[in-house]
Amino acid sequence: MSPSSRPSFGSRSLRSHLSLCGLLLAFAGCDGRPAQTLPTPDAGACLSSACSVPDGGAPPEGSAGRVRIAAYNVHRLFDTVCESGSCGGSNYEELPTQAEFEQQAERLARAITALDAEVVLLEEVETQASLDELQRRTPGFGHARLGEIGTVASVDVAVLSKHPIIDVRRHRDRYIYRPDGSATRFSRELLEVHLNVHGAEVIVFAAHFRSKVDDDAGRRIAEATASREIVVDVAKAFPDALVVLGGDLNDVPGSEALNAMERDGALLRVSSDRPSTEVWTYVYSNQRQAIDHLYLAAGGGAYVPGSFRVAREGNGYGGSDHGAVMADFFLGPPSLGTP
């Protein structure tokens, strides 16, 4: 993405970008209230060793030295094939017409494009056909991978990328353990995708933890604990790489699950430098909740302080009931060669 195509965090261009609030993109705070000019990120605002500014200063926005990563629960992107035999109406599996399917994919694609991200971690994509339709409508995202778990009518995680995929790993076969010691597995795939971004290695994890419907909080804590272990181990194995986990984790800051993610400060929740009033992504029982997150592992990359944002239109975004989260990151040192 070129500097001219990306909104600057300077006040004039940001106000211009916020003028699209009612149409495509609403950053945090743009939910019917007057748009607020957000400050230029301050390199001194870094909250963790995982978020240090590289020596020599910060690469400018739009340069090859940084990348924008987003996470977005697209809300039940089902295709037009009934896999369960019980579809539509009050059944779990929706069965859109071809026109409805295309309309949903187009609206989501427009929302994704407006994020101006280079890598987007997705949740609730049913099938490869769903991902293919979405990718077809998002020019520039030439690389995609689905974390299909193979069950009927599953809504899975996926990764859309403007940069080449060099490796993919999956973790759902791993046993994980609730606080009571009982074994379980990840609710969805924990999809690990390695990317070549301007010659630097970027490793992203697309996650979607257990929901609170018929709640199994212990499973969500198990997912968080295991995710932390996996991400930290990968960051140690690839010390020059930028390593980011993102997705719908179905829990809020201060919960037992997120406390497990953040134990010992090995992972930085990048929204932690923004006011709590700006980071909510979902509304439940009229309560605004921050349940979609981005986490950075200590290693070769770094978070651009103050760059975390939530895109929303009203209470959701792009037809989804979730807002999309995004942040900018400094890349680690080039190590792969520019493709």
C-alpha positions as CSV (number, residue, x, y, z in Angstrom):
1,M,0.0,0.0,0.0
2,S,1.3,3.4,-0.9
3,P,1.6,6.4,1.5
4,S,-0.9,8.3,-0.6
5,S,-3.5,5.5,-0.2
6,R,-3.3,5.2,3.6
7,P,-4.9,7.7,6.0
8,S,-2.3,9.6,7.9
9,F,-2.7,10.0,11.7
10,G,-2.2,13.8,11.2
11,S,-5.4,15.7,12.0
12,R,-6.4,17.0,8.5
13,S,-6.3,13.6,6.7
14,L,-7.7,11.7,9.6
15,R,-10.7,14.1,9.7
16,S,-11.2,13.5,6.0
17,H,-11.0,9.7,6.5
18,L,-13.6,9.9,9.3
19,S,-16.0,11.6,7.0
20,L,-16.7,8.1,5.6
21,C,-18.1,7.1,9.0
22,G,-21.7,6.7,7.9
23,L,-20.7,4.9,4.7
24,L,-17.8,2.6,5.1
25,L,-15.5,3.1,8.1
26,A,-16.0,4.4,11.6
27,F,-12.9,4.5,13.8
28,A,-13.2,4.3,17.6
29,G,-15.5,7.1,18.9
30,C,-17.3,7.5,15.5
31,D,-20.7,6.0,16.4
32,G,-23.0,8.9,15.9
33,R,-21.1,11.3,18.0
34,P,-18.9,14.1,16.5
35,A,-15.7,12.7,15.0
36,Q,-12.7,13.4,17.2
37,T,-9.2,14.2,16.0
38,L,-6.9,11.6,17.4
39,P,-3.3,12.4,18.4
40,T,-0.3,11.4,16.4
41,P,1.1,8.2,18.1
42,D,3.7,9.0,20.7
43,A,6.8,6.7,20.6
44,G,7.1,7.3,24.4
45,A,3.7,5.7,25.0
46,C,5.0,2.1,24.7
47,L,3.8,0.0,27.6
48,S,5.9,-3.2,27.2
49,S,9.2,-4.6,26.1
50,A,7.2,-6.2,23.3
51,C,6.5,-2.7,22.0
52,S,9.9,-1.0,21.7
53,V,10.6,1.5,18.9
54,P,13.5,0.2,16.6
55,D,16.9,1.9,16.8
56,G,17.1,4.7,14.3
57,G,13.5,5.9,14.7
58,A,10.2,4.8,13.5
59,P,9.7,3.9,9.8
60,P,7.1,6.4,8.3
61,E,3.5,5.2,7.7
62,G,3.2,3.6,4.3
63,S,6.8,2.6,4.2
64,A,8.2,-1.0,3.8
65,G,9.2,-0.9,7.4
66,R,5.8,-1.3,8.9
67,V,2.6,-3.2,8.3
68,R,-1.1,-2.9,9.3
69,I,-2.8,-6.0,10.7
70,A,-6.5,-6.3,11.3
71,A,-8.9,-8.9,12.9
72,Y,-12.5,-9.1,12.0
73,N,-15.4,-11.4,12.9
74,V,-17.5,-11.3,9.7
75,H,-20.5,-12.9,11.4
76,R,-21.6,-16.2,9.9
77,L,-20.5,-16.0,6.3
78,F,-22.4,-19.2,5.1
79,D,-22.3,-20.3,1.5
80,T,-25.3,-21.5,-0.5
81,V,-24.9,-25.3,0.2
82,C,-26.8,-26.9,3.0
83,E,-24.3,-29.3,4.7
84,S,-26.2,-30.2,7.8
85,G,-29.6,-31.0,6.2
86,S,-31.3,-28.5,8.4
87,C,-30.8,-25.0,7.2
88,G,-32.4,-21.6,7.3
89,G,-35.1,-20.3,9.6
90,S,-34.3,-21.1,13.2
91,N,-31.6,-23.7,12.3
92,Y,-28.0,-23.0,13.1
93,E,-26.9,-23.3,9.5
94,E,-28.1,-20.4,7.3
95,L,-28.9,-21.0,3.7
96,P,-28.6,-17.7,1.7
97,T,-29.7,-17.4,-1.9
98,Q,-26.9,-16.8,-4.3
99,A,-27.9,-13.1,-4.5
100,E,-27.9,-12.9,-0.6
101,F,-24.5,-14.6,-0.4
102,E,-23.0,-12.3,-3.0
103,Q,-24.5,-9.2,-1.3
104,Q,-23.1,-10.2,2.1
105,A,-19.7,-10.9,0.6
106,E,-19.6,-7.6,-1.3
107,R,-20.5,-5.6,1.8
108,L,-17.9,-7.4,3.9
109,A,-15.3,-6.9,1.1
110,R,-15.9,-3.2,1.0
111,A,-15.5,-3.0,4.8
112,I,-12.3,-5.0,4.7
113,T,-10.9,-2.8,1.9
114,A,-11.7,0.3,3.9
115,L,-9.5,-0.9,6.8
116,D,-6.5,-0.3,4.5
117,A,-4.8,-3.3,6.2
118,E,-2.2,-5.6,4.5
119,V,-3.1,-8.7,6.6
120,V,-6.6,-9.4,7.9
121,L,-7.5,-12.2,10.3
122,L,-11.0,-13.4,9.9
123,E,-13.5,-15.3,12.0
124,E,-16.8,-17.1,11.1
125,V,-16.0,-18.1,7.5
126,E,-17.9,-21.3,6.8
127,T,-16.1,-22.9,3.8
128,Q,-13.4,-22.4,1.2
129,A,-16.2,-21.2,-1.2
130,S,-17.1,-18.4,1.3
131,L,-13.4,-17.4,1.6
132,D,-13.0,-17.5,-2.2
133,E,-16.0,-15.2,-2.8
134,L,-14.6,-12.8,-0.2
135,Q,-11.1,-12.8,-1.7
136,R,-12.5,-12.3,-5.2
137,R,-14.0,-9.1,-4.1
138,T,-11.0,-7.7,-2.2
139,P,-8.5,-6.7,-4.9
140,G,-4.9,-6.8,-3.7
141,F,-5.4,-9.7,-1.3
142,G,-3.7,-12.3,-3.5
143,H,-3.1,-14.8,-0.7
144,A,-5.6,-16.5,1.6
145,R,-5.8,-19.6,3.8
146,L,-8.8,-21.1,5.6
147,G,-8.5,-22.9,9.0
148,E,-11.2,-25.5,8.2
149,I,-11.9,-27.9,11.1
150,G,-13.9,-30.2,8.9
151,T,-17.2,-30.4,10.9
152,V,-20.6,-29.7,9.3
153,A,-21.5,-26.0,9.0
154,S,-18.4,-24.9,11.0
155,V,-17.6,-21.2,11.0
156,D,-13.8,-21.1,10.8
157,V,-10.9,-18.7,11.0
158,A,-9.0,-17.5,7.9
159,V,-6.2,-15.2,6.8
160,L,-6.3,-12.7,3.9
161,S,-2.9,-11.3,3.0
162,K,-1.5,-8.9,0.4
163,H,1.9,-10.6,0.9
164,P,3.1,-14.2,0.1
165,I,2.4,-17.1,2.4
166,I,5.5,-19.1,3.1
167,D,4.3,-21.6,5.7
168,V,1.1,-22.6,7.4
169,R,0.7,-24.6,10.7
170,R,-2.3,-25.8,12.6
171,H,-2.8,-26.5,16.3
172,R,-6.3,-27.8,16.8
173,D,-5.1,-31.4,17.2
174,R,-3.2,-30.5,20.4
175,Y,-4.8,-31.4,23.7
176,I,-5.2,-28.4,26.0
177,Y,-6.3,-28.3,29.6
178,R,-8.9,-26.5,31.6
179,P,-8.0,-25.2,35.1
180,D,-9.7,-28.3,36.6
181,G,-7.3,-30.5,34.6
182,S,-9.8,-31.9,32.1
183,A,-8.6,-32.1,28.5
184,T,-10.2,-30.4,25.6
185,R,-9.2,-28.9,22.2
186,F,-9.4,-25.5,20.6
187,S,-13.0,-24.6,19.6
188,R,-11.8,-23.6,16.2
189,E,-8.4,-23.9,14.5
190,L,-5.6,-21.8,15.9
191,L,-4.3,-21.0,12.4
192,E,-0.6,-20.0,12.2
193,V,0.4,-18.3,8.9
194,H,4.0,-17.2,8.1
195,L,4.3,-14.3,5.6
196,N,7.0,-12.6,3.6
197,V,6.3,-8.9,4.1
198,H,8.9,-6.7,2.3
199,G,11.5,-9.4,3.0
200,A,10.7,-9.6,6.7
201,E,9.0,-12.6,8.3
202,V,5.6,-11.9,9.8
203,I,3.8,-14.7,11.7
204,V,0.1,-14.3,12.4
205,F,-2.3,-16.4,14.4
206,A,-6.0,-16.3,13.6
207,A,-8.0,-17.2,16.8
208,H,-11.6,-17.6,17.8
209,F,-12.1,-18.8,21.4
210,R,-15.1,-20.5,22.9
211,S,-18.2,-18.3,23.0
212,K,-20.2,-17.6,26.1
213,V,-23.3,-19.3,24.7
214,D,-23.9,-22.3,26.9
215,D,-20.6,-21.1,28.5
216,D,-17.6,-23.3,29.1
217,A,-15.3,-20.7,30.6
218,G,-12.7,-23.4,31.5
219,R,-12.3,-24.2,27.8
220,R,-11.7,-20.5,26.9
221,I,-9.1,-20.3,29.7
222,A,-7.5,-23.4,28.3
223,E,-7.4,-21.9,24.8
224,A,-5.9,-18.7,26.2
225,T,-3.2,-20.6,28.2
226,A,-2.3,-22.8,25.3
227,S,-2.3,-19.9,22.8
228,R,0.1,-18.0,24.9
229,E,2.5,-21.0,25.1
230,I,2.3,-21.6,21.4
231,V,2.8,-17.9,20.4
232,V,5.7,-17.4,22.8
233,D,7.4,-20.6,21.6
234,V,7.1,-19.5,18.0
235,A,8.4,-16.0,18.8
236,K,11.5,-17.6,20.4
237,A,12.0,-19.9,17.4
238,F,11.8,-17.0,15.0
239,P,13.5,-14.1,17.0
240,D,13.6,-11.7,14.0
241,A,9.9,-12.2,13.1
242,L,7.0,-10.0,13.9
243,V,4.5,-12.3,15.7
244,V,0.9,-11.2,16.2
245,L,-2.2,-13.1,17.4
246,G,-5.6,-11.7,16.7
247,G,-9.3,-12.5,16.7
248,D,-12.5,-12.8,18.6
249,L,-11.4,-14.1,22.0
250,N,-14.9,-13.8,23.5
251,D,-13.6,-12.2,26.7
252,V,-12.7,-8.8,28.1
253,P,-9.6,-7.3,29.6
254,G,-9.3,-8.4,33.2
255,S,-11.0,-11.7,32.7
256,E,-9.3,-14.9,33.7
257,A,-8.8,-15.9,30.1
258,L,-7.1,-12.7,29.0
259,N,-5.1,-12.6,32.2
260,A,-3.8,-16.0,31.2
261,M,-2.8,-14.5,27.8
262,E,-1.0,-11.6,29.4
263,R,0.8,-13.5,32.2
264,D,4.4,-12.4,32.7
265,G,4.0,-9.7,30.0
266,A,5.2,-12.1,27.2
267,L,2.3,-10.9,25.1
268,L,1.2,-7.3,24.8
269,R,-2.5,-6.6,24.2
270,V,-1.9,-3.6,21.9
271,S,-5.2,-1.9,22.8
272,S,-4.0,-1.4,26.3
273,D,-2.6,2.0,25.4
274,R,-6.0,3.3,24.3
275,P,-8.9,4.5,26.6
276,S,-11.4,1.8,27.4
277,T,-14.2,3.9,25.8
278,E,-12.5,3.4,22.4
279,V,-11.7,-0.3,22.3
280,W,-15.2,-1.9,22.5
281,T,-16.1,-4.2,19.6
282,Y,-19.4,-5.8,20.6
283,V,-22.6,-4.9,22.3
284,Y,-24.4,-7.5,24.6
285,S,-27.4,-6.7,26.7
286,N,-26.8,-3.0,25.9
287,Q,-23.2,-3.3,27.4
288,R,-20.2,-2.4,25.2
289,Q,-17.5,-5.0,25.5
290,A,-14.0,-5.4,24.1
291,I,-13.9,-9.0,23.0
292,D,-11.8,-8.7,19.8
293,H,-8.1,-8.3,20.3
294,L,-4.6,-8.1,18.8
295,Y,-1.6,-9.4,20.8
296,L,2.1,-8.9,20.0
297,A,4.8,-11.3,21.1
298,A,8.2,-9.9,22.2
299,G,10.6,-10.4,19.4
300,G,11.7,-8.9,16.1
301,G,8.8,-6.6,15.5
302,A,7.1,-3.8,17.5
303,Y,3.8,-2.1,17.9
304,V,3.3,1.5,16.7
305,P,2.1,3.2,19.9
306,G,-1.3,4.6,19.7
307,S,-2.2,3.0,16.4
308,F,-4.8,0.5,17.6
309,R,-8.3,1.4,16.3
310,V,-11.7,-0.1,16.1
311,A,-13.7,0.2,12.8
312,R,-17.5,0.3,13.4
313,E,-20.8,1.5,12.0
314,G,-23.1,1.9,14.9
315,N,-22.6,-1.3,17.0
316,G,-21.0,-3.4,14.3
317,Y,-19.2,-3.1,11.0
318,G,-19.8,-4.1,7.4
319,G,-23.0,-5.9,8.3
320,S,-21.4,-7.9,11.1
321,D,-22.3,-7.5,14.8
322,H,-18.6,-7.0,15.6
323,G,-16.3,-4.1,15.0
324,A,-13.0,-4.8,13.3
325,V,-9.7,-4.1,15.2
326,M,-6.5,-3.0,13.6
327,A,-3.1,-1.7,14.5
328,D,0.2,-0.8,12.8
329,F,3.5,-2.7,13.6
330,F,7.2,-2.1,12.9
331,L,8.7,-5.0,11.0
332,G,11.7,-7.0,12.1
333,P,14.9,-7.0,10.1
334,P,14.7,-8.2,6.5
335,S,15.6,-11.9,6.3
336,L,13.7,-13.5,3.5
337,G,14.6,-11.5,0.4
338,T,12.0,-9.4,-1.3
339,P,9.8,-11.6,-3.6
